[in-house]
């Protein structure tokens, strides 16, 4: 790597770190002051601030990548370093590749943050902050009726349970609704508790079985102190059913979606949540390339920095408005999940590619 390449890389990451620090400090100051004004303890305010950092960083990293490109190129222009590099035979294509590689590094940083660090912080938040436990949870199958139980669908039955004890691998207040291939209810099994034995075998305690529901005869009700049953689920599956989706890492969330997809449930909302993380990671590359059009005007007098700032700010607001709208359309079923997650980043990437090819005649 020659000295000119190192200059571009150094200035880009220097601007990136400065922009990210400034934005986080601005938002953090307001958030911390708000916490103290609401009468919270200093330890709780600090904990909430730390747990919010991954989410805030995930929203700001794409913008800071754009600011890094904008400010680093402005500094290079003001010192006549950009025009000197071009005069020395450093091509526009090579500059574009350097910035792209820098932003690709940030793509992996963003994916690590959104896919692993943010779920971990959400998990800590659910455990430590009572407000999050009662108000902020977005449970996959938590029902507003029937006492707030969890519902899920397996291959030949629906089931509902109240709580799951991970330590003892037991389900409490569980009920199974067995269905025939024709879709009719054939049997209902209720149990006070279900304990995992081995493989897919569970032991039901205090069991009531309502049978012969699909026949023309009166249903039979039988009670047993205990009974073993073969289920399609293991304790790991029930633990994931009860988990808040925002606490699952990217790969665990992907595996979970594959499991519930086999049951026939609509997983569009969860696929959007999954691919949104990839789209926001890819956006770091997109945002970093947007201001690169300024490299084709290396003379600081031929390009207005204020104009570039306004242009990038408008593009930022437009991106988030369109991105949020696309996700809403996807969650409502009006757009396929993959189109809702990626259409806006791809459109903005198309603008950057078009800018490059429109000015490629200037490249050496």
C-alpha positions in Angstrom: 0.0 0.0 0.0 1.5 3.3 -1.1 1.5 6.5 0.9 -1.4 8.1 -1.1 -3.7 5.1 -0.4 -2.8 5.4 3.3 -3.7 9.1 3.3 -7.2 8.4 1.9 -7.8 5.6 4.4 -6.5 7.6 7.4 -8.6 10.6 6.5 -11.7 8.6 5.9 -11.6 6.7 9.2 -10.5 9.8 11.1 -13.6 11.6 9.8 -15.8 8.5 10.6 -14.7 8.2 14.2 -15.1 12.0 14.7 -18.6 12.0 13.2 -19.7 8.9 15.2 -18.3 10.3 18.4 -20.0 13.7 17.9 -23.4 12.2 17.1 -23.3 9.7 20.0 -22.3 12.4 22.4 -25.1 14.7 21.2 -27.8 12.0 21.6 -26.3 10.5 24.7 -26.2 13.9 26.5 -29.9 14.5 25.8 -30.8 10.9 26.8 -28.8 11.0 30.1 -30.3 14.4 31.1 -33.8 13.1 30.3 -33.2 10.1 32.6 -32.1 12.3 35.5 -35.0 14.6 35.0 -37.4 11.6 35.3 -35.9 10.9 38.7 -34.0 7.7 37.9 -31.0 6.4 39.8 -27.6 7.2 38.3 -26.9 3.4 37.9 -30.1 2.8 36.0 -29.6 5.8 33.8 -26.1 4.6 32.9 -27.3 1.1 32.3 -30.1 2.2 30.0 -27.6 4.4 28.1 -25.1 1.6 27.6 -27.8 -0.8 26.4 -29.1 1.8 23.9 -25.7 2.3 22.3 -25.9 -0.7 19.9 -29.3 0.4 18.6 -28.3 4.0 18.2 -25.0 3.1 16.6 -26.8 0.8 14.1 -28.9 3.8 13.0 -26.0 6.2 12.8 -23.2 4.1 11.2 -24.6 4.5 7.6 -24.9 8.2 8.1 -21.4 8.5 9.6 -20.0 6.6 6.6 -21.5 9.3 4.3 -20.2 12.1 6.6 -16.7 10.4 6.6 -16.5 10.5 2.8 -17.9 14.1 2.6 -15.6 15.6 5.2 -12.4 13.6 4.3 -12.7 14.7 0.7 -13.4 18.3 1.7 -10.2 18.3 3.8 -8.2 16.7 0.9 -9.5 19.4 -1.4 -8.8 22.3 1.0 -5.1 21.2 1.2 -5.0 20.5 -2.5 -4.1 16.9 -1.8 -6.8 15.5 -3.9 -5.8 17.3 -7.1 -2.2 16.4 -6.3 -3.0 12.7 -6.1 -4.9 12.9 -9.3 -2.1 14.7 -11.0 0.3 12.0 -9.8 -1.7 9.4 -11.7 -3.9 8.2 -8.9 -7.2 7.4 -10.8 -10.7 8.1 -9.8 -11.4 4.3 -10.0 -8.7 3.6 -7.5 -10.1 6.2 -5.1 -13.5 4.7 -5.4 -12.2 1.2 -4.7 -10.3 2.5 -1.6 -13.5 4.1 -0.1 -15.5 1.1 -1.0 -13.1 -1.2 0.8 -13.2 1.1 3.9 -17.0 1.0 3.9 -17.1 -2.7 3.4 -15.1 -3.0 6.6 -17.9 -1.0 8.2 -20.5 -3.3 6.7 -19.0 -6.1 8.7 -18.9 -3.9 11.8 -22.6 -3.0 11.3 -23.6 -6.6 10.8 -21.8 -7.6 14.0 -23.5 -4.8 15.9 -27.0 -5.4 14.6 -26.8 -9.2 14.4 -25.1 -10.0 17.7 -24.3 -7.0 20.0 -27.8 -5.4 19.8 -29.6 -8.7 20.5 -27.3 -9.3 23.5 -28.0 -5.8 24.8 -31.7 -6.4 24.3 -31.5 -9.6 26.3 -29.7 -7.8 29.2 -32.4 -5.1 29.0 -35.2 -7.6 29.3 -33.5 -9.2 32.3 -32.5 -6.0 34.2 -35.0 -3.3 33.4 -38.6 -4.0 34.6 -40.2 -1.6 32.2 -38.8 -3.6 29.3 -40.2 -6.8 30.7 -43.7 -5.4 31.0 -44.1 -2.9 28.2 -41.4 -3.3 25.6 -41.4 -7.0 24.8 -42.5 -8.1 21.3 -43.1 -11.8 21.8 -43.6 -14.0 18.8 -46.7 -15.9 19.8 -47.9 -14.0 23.0 -51.7 -13.8 22.8 -53.7 -11.0 24.3 -56.4 -13.4 25.2 -56.6 -16.5 27.4 -54.4 -15.1 30.1 -51.6 -14.0 27.8 -50.4 -17.5 26.9 -48.0 -18.5 24.2 -49.4 -20.1 21.1 -47.7 -22.1 18.4 -48.5 -24.5 15.6 -46.9 -27.8 15.0 -47.4 -30.4 12.2 -50.7 -31.9 13.5 -51.6 -29.8 16.5 -51.9 -26.4 18.0 -50.6 -25.8 21.5 -50.7 -23.1 24.2 -48.7 -22.9 27.4 -48.4 -20.3 30.1 -44.8 -20.5 31.1 -41.7 -22.5 30.4 -39.1 -23.4 33.0 -35.7 -23.7 31.2 -33.9 -25.0 34.3 -36.3 -28.0 34.8 -37.5 -28.2 31.2 -41.1 -28.1 32.2 -44.1 -26.5 30.6 -46.9 -25.1 32.8 -50.7 -25.0 32.0 -50.3 -26.6 28.6 -53.0 -27.6 26.2 -52.9 -29.4 22.8 -55.5 -29.2 20.0 -55.0 -32.1 17.6 -56.3 -31.7 14.1 -57.0 -34.2 11.3 -55.6 -33.9 7.8 -59.0 -32.5 6.8 -58.6 -29.7 9.3 -61.1 -30.8 11.9 -60.4 -30.9 15.7 -60.0 -34.5 16.8 -58.7 -34.4 20.4 -57.9 -31.8 23.2 -55.3 -32.7 25.8 -54.9 -30.4 28.9 -52.2 -30.8 31.5 -51.1 -28.9 34.6 -47.5 -29.5 33.7 -45.4 -31.3 31.1 -41.9 -32.5 31.9 -39.3 -33.4 29.3 -37.9 -36.9 29.6 -35.7 -37.7 26.6 -35.7 -37.3 22.8 -39.2 -35.9 22.0 -40.9 -37.7 24.9 -42.7 -35.6 27.5 -44.5 -36.6 30.7 -47.9 -34.9 31.3 -49.1 -34.4 34.9 -52.8 -34.0 36.0 -54.0 -34.8 32.5 -57.5 -34.3 31.0 -58.3 -35.8 27.5 -61.4 -34.8 25.5 -61.6 -37.3 22.7 -63.9 -38.3 19.8 -64.5 -34.7 18.7 -64.6 -35.5 15.0 -67.3 -38.2 15.3 -71.0 -37.9 15.7 -70.9 -39.3 19.2 -70.8 -37.3 22.4 -67.1 -36.5 23.2 -65.4 -38.6 25.9 -63.6 -36.9 28.8 -61.0 -38.9 30.6 -58.6 -37.9 33.4 -55.2 -39.4 34.3 -52.6 -38.5 37.0 -49.9 -38.8 34.4 -49.3 -39.8 30.8 -46.4 -39.8 28.3 -46.7 -38.1 24.9 -44.5 -37.7 21.8 -44.1 -34.1 20.7 -42.4 -32.6 17.7 -40.7 -30.0 19.9 -37.8 -30.1 22.4 -37.0 -27.8 25.3 -34.8 -25.7 23.0 -37.8 -25.1 20.7 -40.0 -24.0 23.6 -37.3 -21.7 24.9 -37.1 -20.0 21.5 -40.9 -19.7 21.3 -40.9 -17.8 24.6 -37.9 -15.6 23.7 -38.2 -12.1 22.5 -37.2 -12.0 18.8 -35.0 -9.0 19.4 -32.8 -11.0 21.7 -32.0 -13.6 19.1 -28.8 -13.3 17.2 -29.0 -13.2 13.4 -28.2 -16.9 12.9 -30.5 -18.0 15.7 -33.3 -15.9 14.3 -32.7 -17.3 10.8 -32.9 -20.9 12.2 -36.0 -20.0 14.2 -37.8 -18.6 11.1 -37.0 -21.8 9.2 -38.6 -23.9 11.9 -41.8 -22.0 12.1 -42.0 -21.7 8.3 -42.5 -25.5 8.2 -45.7 -25.1 10.2 -47.3 -22.9 7.6 -47.4 -19.8 9.7 -46.9 -16.4 8.0 -43.3 -15.4 8.7 -43.1 -12.2 6.6 -42.8 -9.9 9.6 -39.9 -11.9 11.0 -38.1 -12.2 7.7 -38.3 -8.5 7.3 -36.7 -8.1 10.8 -34.0 -10.6 9.7 -33.2 -9.0 6.3 -33.5 -5.4 7.7 -30.2 -6.1 9.5 -28.5 -7.1 6.3 -30.0 -4.1 4.4 -28.8 -1.6 7.1 -25.3 -3.2 6.9 -25.2 -2.9 3.1 -26.3 0.7 3.6 -22.9 1.6 5.0 -21.4 0.9 1.6 -24.2 2.8 -0.2 -23.9 5.9 2.0 -20.1 6.0 1.7 -20.3 6.0 -2.1 -23.0 8.7 -2.4 -20.7 11.8 -1.9 -18.0 10.4 -4.2 -19.3 12.5 -7.0 -17.3 15.4 -5.5 -14.0 13.7 -6.4 -14.6 14.6 -10.0 -14.4 18.3 -9.0 -11.0 18.2 -7.2 -10.6 22.0 -7.2 -12.2 23.4 -4.1 -13.4 26.5 -6.0 -15.4 24.4 -8.5 -17.4 22.6 -5.8 -19.4 24.0 -2.9 -19.0 22.2 0.4 -22.2 23.7 1.7 -24.1 22.4 -1.4 -22.7 18.9 -0.8 -23.8 19.0 2.8 -27.3 20.0 2.0 -27.5 17.4 -0.8 -26.3 14.6 1.5 -28.7 15.6 4.3 -31.6 15.6 1.9 -30.6 12.1 0.6 -30.3 10.9 4.2 -33.8 12.1 5.1 -35.2 10.7 1.9 -33.5 7.3 2.5 -35.0 6.8 6.0 -38.4 7.9 4.8 -38.4 5.5 1.9 -36.8 2.7 3.9 -39.4 3.0 6.7 -42.3 3.1 4.2 -40.9 0.1 2.3 -40.7 -1.9 5.5 -44.3 -0.9 6.4 -45.5 -2.1 3.0 -43.6 -5.4 3.5 -45.1 -6.0 7.0 -48.6 -5.4 5.6 -48.0 -7.9 2.8 -48.1 -5.3 0.0 -44.5 -6.0 -0.9 -42.4 -9.2 -0.8 -40.1 -9.2 2.2 -37.0 -9.2 0.1 -38.2 -6.2 -2.0 -39.2 -4.3 1.1 -35.8 -4.7 2.8 -33.6 -4.1 -0.2 -35.3 -1.9 -2.7 -34.3 1.4 -1.2 -30.6 0.6 -0.6 -30.4 -0.8 -4.1 -31.9 2.3 -5.6 -29.4 4.5 -3.8 -26.6 2.2 -4.8 -27.8 2.6 -8.4 -27.4 6.3 -8.1 -23.8 5.9 -6.9 -23.0 3.5 -9.8 -24.7 5.8 -12.3 -22.6 8.8 -11.0 -19.4 6.8 -11.4 -20.1 5.6 -15.0 -21.3 9.1 -16.0 -17.9 10.5 -15.0 -15.7 7.5 -15.9 -14.3 9.4 -18.9 -12.5 11.5 -16.3 -10.8 8.4 -14.8 -7.2 7.7 -15.7 
